[in-house]
Amino acid sequence: MTFKPKIWLPISIAFSLLNLVAVGFAARTAEPLHATTHAAVALAFGLWAVHLRSKLVGGVARGGGELESRVEALEGEMGNLVQQLTETQERLDFAERVLAQSPETRRVEPGR
């Protein structure tokens, strides 16, 4: 049987909320140790829910290796695009400098 965070996330949230309600009932009956125990259990279930959610969002539950390789491929493509953009900007700067020169300096003499 496989552990499925998608199933256990709502269960852990429900247990956390249930124990928070139990803290109120235990505190109302003036049982501080009982209320503290429920608060600790609610905190534990809440932390577990946060952990499960980070696994779901981070892609570990959906095949983290596949997601990681896709991110690396995108980073490589992004690096190539940045390099191409830099080269294009250099070419544009060169073309602007050539066009900014006066017409006499750009002319080639007919005898040469």
N, C-alpha and C positions, 0 to 999 in steps of 0.2 A: 504494500500500500504506500502510495506516494504522499508526502506532506504537501498540501496545497495552501499557500498563504491567502489566496483569494477567498477560500472558505473560512479560514481561521481568523481573518481580520475582523469581520463583523461579530464573530463570536467573542473575541477578546474585548472589543469595544462594549458589547452588551454586558459582559461580566464586570468590566470596569465600572460602568454606569450603575449596575445593580449593587455593587459593593459601596459605591458612593451614597446611594439611597440608604443602604444598611447602616452606614456611618451615622446618618441623621437619626434613625430609629434607635440605635445603640446609645447615642449621646443623649437622646431624650429620656431614656430610662436610667440615666446616670451610671452607665457602665463604661468607664474610660478605657479599660484594657480591651474590651470587646470592640469599642469604636475605633481604637488605634489599630487593632488587627484588621478590621474591615478597610481602614484607610490604607494600610500597607498592601493589602491584597488588591485594592483598586489601583494603587500606584503601579504594582507589578503588572497587572493586566494592561494598564495604559501604556507602560513602557514597551511591553510586548507588541501592542498594537502599532506603536510608532515604528518598531523594528520591522514588523511585517509590511507596513506601508512603504518603508524605504526599500525593502526588497522588491516589492511590486513596481515601484516607480523607477528604481535603479536598473531594472531589467534582469535581476538575478533569477526571478521566478519565470521569466519568459525566455530564458536562454541567454545568459549574460555574455557568453563567449561570442555569439553571433552579433550581438549589439556592439560589443567592444570592437570587433573586426570592422563593422560598418563605420564606426566613429573614426577608426584609424584610416580607413579608405577615404572618408570625407576630409580628414585633415590633410592627407596627401594631395587630394584634388584642390583643396583650398590653397595649399602652398604653391601649386602650379599656377593657379589663377592669379595669385599675388605677384609671382614672377612675371607673368605675361603682362599684367597691368603696369608693372614698373617699367618694362621694356617699351610699352606703348607710350607711357608718359615721357620717357627719354626721347623717343622719336618725335613726339609732338613738340617738345621743347626745342629740338633741333630745327624742325620745320618753321617754328615761330621765329627763331633767331635768323634763319635764312631769309624769311619774308620781311623781317624788320630792317634788313640792311638796305642801304640806298640803292636805287636802280643802277647807278654807274659802277658800283663795286661788283654787281652780279653779272654784268655784261662781259662777254668774251670778245676780245678784239678780233676782227675778221682776218687779220694776217697771221694769226697764230693757230 
